[in-house]
């Protein structure tokens, strides 16, 4: 009745083209982006029908809130300076990091670590899988803490690969898996909080998705991992680390499956922006020349064992719905979502993706 258009790709988003007001609804929680006068009008519209409580009015004005909570994420307004532009930072709920450590019996005397999970040899992977199964109570504890890690990983790119690895033992947790979980807990003791930073900038010219694959990274099943990062300008809006459901017979094939996944995520975000009145082209960047070459042709070619359900992306590329480009492997930020690496590399990729450590990361006692 007030001129809002409901999203076609997502029924929980709304856009008013006349007032340039964008809204998102999750249950009974509303998030609105607009000029202050339009936000006031949106609030008056809701109050005409409902009783409500306004939790925050974020902005850079003298009377605006500097922080607020939405869906358990803390949103901070960071003022600009002569060096830094105005920024918005989003932090996940750090209570889960504290609970993981405490439930596993770790305290402030526990030594932290710089990486959530070290690189593991094939022998170590087999040992983790073949180690004795946990008892009922220990298995319940493992599943609970692993779910907390997965919850944090939605907003923490540094936990993506570790969360994926821990989740593989959910059905039958082992002593080896519990050891990996405690390693992640030690990482959270040293780095209890990160934040995703969105810097004030002009509207990007395109959506960029970076993708990578770790071929046959699992020595037990020989399955590969897909990692992707969806970026809007210099900011990361979505990331993921997933084990591929199909066993790839070569690195080119696993990279192709990863490109299909990245294309799907990019098209989904493109549709979301379209619902909010923003039409931007999509570009997916991969460091695999074999995967890029296969996508830019039609049909199976030499990869005749690929299931036809993965070939839709060839048609999308051919019709110009998205473009596939190259990115050097050394500069591919998604590397941290497909394999374990040293702490220096993790921090470098986090900074490139727009993430930084925050809170009490400089003190191991800060978590408690």
C-alpha positions in Angstrom: 0.0 0.0 0.0 3.0 2.3 0.5 4.8 1.7 -2.8 7.1 -1.1 -1.8 7.9 -3.9 -4.3 8.5 -7.4 -2.9 11.6 -9.2 -4.1 11.2 -11.9 -6.7 14.3 -13.9 -5.8 13.8 -13.4 -2.0 10.4 -12.7 -0.6 12.0 -11.2 2.6 13.4 -8.1 0.9 11.5 -5.0 -0.2 12.3 -2.0 -2.3 10.6 1.3 -2.9 12.0 2.9 -6.1 10.4 6.3 -5.5 12.0 6.8 -2.1 15.0 4.6 -2.8 14.3 2.7 0.4 15.6 -0.9 0.9 14.2 -3.2 3.6 14.9 -6.7 4.8 12.6 -8.7 7.1 13.5 -11.7 9.2 10.6 -12.9 11.3 9.6 -9.8 13.3 13.0 -8.0 12.8 13.3 -5.2 10.3 16.4 -3.7 8.8 16.0 -0.5 6.6 18.5 1.4 4.5 17.4 4.9 3.4 17.7 8.6 4.1 16.7 9.6 7.6 13.4 11.2 6.4 12.4 8.0 4.7 13.4 5.8 7.7 11.2 8.0 9.9 8.3 7.5 7.4 8.9 3.7 7.4 8.8 3.7 11.2 5.5 5.7 11.2 4.1 3.2 8.6 4.8 0.3 10.9 3.6 2.0 14.0 0.2 2.6 12.3 -0.3 -1.2 12.4 2.0 -2.7 15.0 3.6 -2.1 18.4 7.3 -2.0 17.9 10.6 -1.2 19.6 13.3 0.7 17.6 16.6 -0.9 18.6 19.0 1.5 16.8 19.2 4.3 14.3 22.7 3.8 12.8 24.3 6.7 11.0 27.0 9.4 11.1 24.9 12.1 12.5 25.5 13.6 16.1 22.4 11.9 17.5 22.7 8.6 15.6 23.5 5.3 17.2 27.1 4.1 16.8 26.3 0.4 17.2 23.3 -1.9 17.1 22.4 -5.6 17.1 20.6 -7.4 14.2 20.2 -11.2 14.2 22.9 -11.5 16.9 25.4 -9.6 14.8 26.8 -6.4 16.2 26.9 -3.6 13.7 29.4 -0.7 14.4 29.6 2.7 12.8 33.3 3.6 12.5 34.0 7.3 11.9 36.4 8.3 9.2 39.7 10.1 9.7 42.4 11.7 7.6 43.7 8.3 6.7 40.6 6.0 6.9 37.2 6.4 5.2 34.0 6.0 7.2 33.3 2.3 7.7 30.7 -0.1 8.9 31.9 -3.2 10.8 29.9 -6.4 11.5 30.9 -8.7 14.3 29.4 -12.2 15.0 28.2 -13.1 18.5 31.5 -13.8 20.4 29.6 -15.7 23.1 29.9 -18.9 21.1 33.7 -18.6 21.1 33.8 -18.4 24.9 31.3 -21.2 25.3 33.3 -23.5 23.0 36.5 -23.0 25.1 34.7 -23.4 28.4 32.7 -26.5 27.4 36.0 -28.2 26.3 37.6 -27.4 29.6 40.0 -24.7 28.4 40.7 -21.6 30.5 42.9 -18.5 30.4 46.0 -20.5 31.1 45.6 -22.4 27.8 48.0 -21.4 25.1 46.4 -20.0 21.9 47.4 -20.7 18.4 47.6 -18.7 15.2 45.8 -21.0 12.8 42.5 -22.9 13.5 43.8 -26.1 11.9 47.3 -27.1 10.7 48.0 -28.8 7.4 47.5 -32.6 7.9 49.3 -35.3 6.0 47.4 -38.3 4.5 48.7 -40.5 7.3 47.3 -38.0 9.9 43.9 -37.9 8.1 43.6 -41.7 8.2 44.6 -41.7 11.8 41.8 -39.2 12.7 39.2 -41.3 10.9 40.4 -44.6 12.4 40.8 -43.4 15.9 38.3 -44.7 18.6 34.8 -43.4 18.5 33.8 -41.0 21.3 31.3 -42.1 23.9 27.7 -40.8 23.9 28.4 -37.7 26.2 31.7 -36.8 24.4 30.0 -37.2 21.0 27.1 -34.9 22.2 29.7 -32.3 23.3 31.6 -32.6 20.0 28.4 -32.0 18.0 27.3 -29.0 20.1 30.7 -27.3 19.8 31.0 -28.1 16.1 27.6 -26.4 15.5 28.9 -23.3 17.3 31.9 -23.2 15.1 29.7 -23.5 12.0 27.5 -20.7 13.3 30.6 -18.4 13.8 31.9 -19.5 10.3 28.9 -17.8 8.7 30.6 -14.5 9.6 34.2 -15.5 10.1 36.1 -16.4 6.9 39.0 -17.7 9.0 36.9 -20.6 10.3 35.4 -21.8 7.0 37.8 -24.6 6.2 38.0 -25.8 9.8 34.2 -25.8 10.2 33.9 -27.9 7.0 36.4 -30.4 8.3 34.8 -30.8 11.7 31.4 -31.2 10.3 32.5 -34.3 8.4 32.7 -36.2 11.8 29.2 -35.2 13.0 27.7 -38.6 12.4 30.5 -40.5 14.2 32.9 -38.3 16.1 36.3 -39.8 16.9 39.1 -39.0 19.3 41.1 -37.6 16.4 38.2 -35.2 15.5 38.0 -34.1 19.1 41.7 -33.2 19.0 41.0 -31.0 15.9 38.1 -29.3 17.7 40.3 -28.5 20.7 42.8 -27.0 18.3 40.1 -24.7 16.9 39.1 -23.8 20.5 42.8 -22.7 21.1 42.6 -20.5 18.0 39.5 -18.9 19.4 41.2 -18.3 22.7 43.8 -16.2 20.9 41.5 -14.7 18.3 38.0 -14.6 19.9 36.6 -12.0 17.5 36.9 -10.8 14.0 34.9 -8.2 12.1 33.8 -7.8 8.5 34.5 -4.2 7.4 32.5 -2.3 4.7 34.3 0.8 3.6 32.6 3.9 2.2 33.0 3.7 -1.5 31.2 4.4 -4.8 28.9 1.8 -6.3 31.0 -1.0 -7.8 30.9 -1.6 -11.5 30.4 -5.4 -11.1 30.0 -8.3 -8.7 33.1 -10.4 -8.3 33.3 -14.0 -7.1 36.6 -15.6 -6.4 36.8 -19.4 -6.4 39.3 -22.2 -5.7 39.4 -25.9 -5.3 41.7 -28.3 -3.4 41.7 -31.4 -5.6 41.3 -34.6 -3.6 42.2 -32.8 -0.4 40.6 -35.5 1.6 43.0 -38.5 1.6 40.3 -40.8 2.9 37.5 -40.2 0.3 39.6 -38.4 -2.3 36.9 -35.7 -2.5 37.8 -32.1 -3.2 36.9 -28.9 -1.5 35.2 -25.8 -3.0 35.9 -22.4 -1.6 34.3 -19.2 -2.8 34.2 -15.5 -1.8 31.5 -13.1 -3.1 32.6 -9.5 -3.2 30.8 -6.2 -3.6 33.5 -3.7 -4.2 36.2 -4.3 -1.7 33.8 -5.9 0.8 33.0 -9.6 1.2 29.3 -10.3 1.4 29.4 -14.1 1.4 31.9 -16.9 1.6 31.8 -20.7 1.9 33.9 -23.9 2.1 32.2 -27.1 1.0 33.2 -30.6 0.3 32.2 -31.5 -3.3 29.5 -34.2 -3.5 31.0 -35.7 -6.7 34.5 -37.3 -6.7 36.5 -35.5 -9.3 38.9 -37.5 -11.4 41.3 -34.6 -12.0 42.2 -31.2 -10.8 40.6 -29.5 -13.8 37.3 -31.3 -13.1 37.3 -30.3 -9.4 38.0 -26.7 -10.4 35.1 -26.9 -12.8 32.7 -28.1 -10.1 34.0 -25.2 -7.9 33.3 -22.7 -10.7 29.7 -24.1 -11.1 29.2 -23.5 -7.3 30.7 -20.0 -7.5 28.5 -19.1 -10.5 25.4 -20.3 -8.6 26.3 -18.1 -5.5 27.1 -15.1 -7.7 23.9 -15.3 -9.6 22.0 -15.6 -6.4 23.6 -12.4 -5.0 23.0 -10.7 -8.4 19.3 -11.5 -8.1 19.2 -10.2 -4.5 20.7 -6.8 -5.6 18.2 -6.7 -8.5 15.4 -7.0 -6.0 16.9 -3.9 -4.3 17.0 -2.0 -7.6 20.7 -2.5 -8.4 21.6 -4.2 -11.7 25.3 -5.2 -11.9 27.2 -7.6 -14.2 28.7 -10.7 -12.6 32.3 -11.9 -13.0 33.7 -15.1 -11.6 37.5 -15.4 -11.2 39.4 -18.7 -11.1 43.1 -19.6 -11.3 42.4 -22.8 -13.3 42.9 -22.5 -17.0 41.4 -26.0 -17.6 38.2 -25.1 -15.8 37.9 -21.7 -17.5 38.4 -23.4 -20.9 35.8 -26.1 -20.3 33.2 -23.5 -19.2 33.8 -21.3 -22.3 32.9 -24.2 -24.7 29.7 -26.2 -25.1 29.2 -29.9 -24.3 31.3 -32.4 -22.4 34.4 -32.4 -24.6 37.1 -34.6 -23.1 35.4 -34.6 -19.7 32.7 -37.1 -20.7 32.3 -38.4 -17.1 30.9 -35.0 -15.9 27.2 -35.2 -15.1 25.1 -33.1 -17.4 23.5 -31.3 -14.4 26.8 -29.3 -14.1 26.7 -28.0 -17.7 24.1 -25.3 -17.2 26.9 -22.8 -16.5 28.2 -23.1 -20.1 24.9 -21.8 -21.4 24.8 -19.0 -18.9 28.4 -17.9 -19.9 27.5 -18.2 -23.6 24.5 -16.0 -23.1 26.5 -13.4 -21.3 24.8 -13.8 -17.9 28.3 -14.0 -16.2 31.9 -13.8 -17.3 34.8 -16.1 -16.4 38.2 -14.4 -15.8 41.6 -15.4 -14.6 43.2 -14.6 -11.2 46.8 -15.6 -10.2 46.9 -18.5 -7.8 49.1 -16.5 -5.4 46.6 -13.7 -5.2 43.4 -15.9 -4.9 41.9 -14.9 -1.6 39.9 -18.1 -1.5 43.0 -20.2 -0.8 42.3 -20.0 2.9 38.9 -21.7 2.4 40.2 -24.8 0.7 43.4 -25.7 2.5 45.3 -25.0 5.8 48.2 -22.6 5.7 50.5 -20.6 8.0 49.1 -17.8 10.1 50.8 -15.1 8.1 49.0 -16.3 4.9 45.7 -16.5 6.7 46.0 -12.9 8.0 47.0 -11.7 4.5 44.0 -13.3 2.8 41.7 -12.1 5.6 42.8 -8.5 5.1 42.3 -8.8 1.4 38.8 -10.1 1.9 37.9 -7.2 4.2 38.2 -9.0 7.6 40.3 -8.1 10.6 40.8 -9.3 14.1 39.0 -7.2 16.7 38.3 -7.1 20.4 40.7 -8.7 22.8 42.8 -10.6 20.2 46.0 -9.2 21.6 45.5 -11.0 24.9 44.8 -14.6 25.5 43.0 -13.7 28.7 40.6 -11.4 26.8 38.3 -14.3 25.9 37.5 -15.0 29.5 
